[in-house]
Amino acid sequence: MNESFEFVSDQDRPALLAFSTPEWLEEAKTVLQELGYKVHTAATHSDFLVRFTQVRYQVVLVEELFGANIPEENLTLTSLQQMPMGQRRHATVLLIGNSFQTFAPMEAFKNSVHAVINSSELFLMKQLVEKAVADNNAFLHSFRDVQTRVFASGTRA
């Protein structure tokens, strides 16, 4: 089935990958599939934005140099950073690159993502993704609980 027309049900756990390095892409894709995610890949910045706005991805992995020669040229990351929090809060966003110390909170904060991963530690990707998702879920649990109750009641906050 063509990935661009793949149906995503409410039972699926969708994940979106934006990588320029083929080896990293394959590693991430394999790990996320092992974790039970339905994996989509973005080929370009515009492809990423279209996909991200159409599906509520649970996990998003972005390479620091996706479609770029230097981090400042990464339009995907810039777009994510400029989105209102309400548009991206549903996803756990991880940024992967050579210039980070894995799980450095200030680097993650500076890049407006949930966690950063140094590419030298991709062999630990399964554990790192699980930890980032668990941390994000714990952090946003109260917010999501209130949001669910507000939507269920039909009132606006």
Secondary structure, DSSP 8 states (H G I E B T S, - for coil): --GGG----TT--EEEEE-SSHHHHHHHHHHHHHTT-EEEE-SSHHHHHHHHHHS--SEEEEETTTT-SSGGG-HHHHHHHHS-HHHHTTSEEEEEETT--TT-HHHHHHTTSSEEEEGGGGGGHHHHHHHHHHHHHHHHHHHHHHHHHHHHHT---
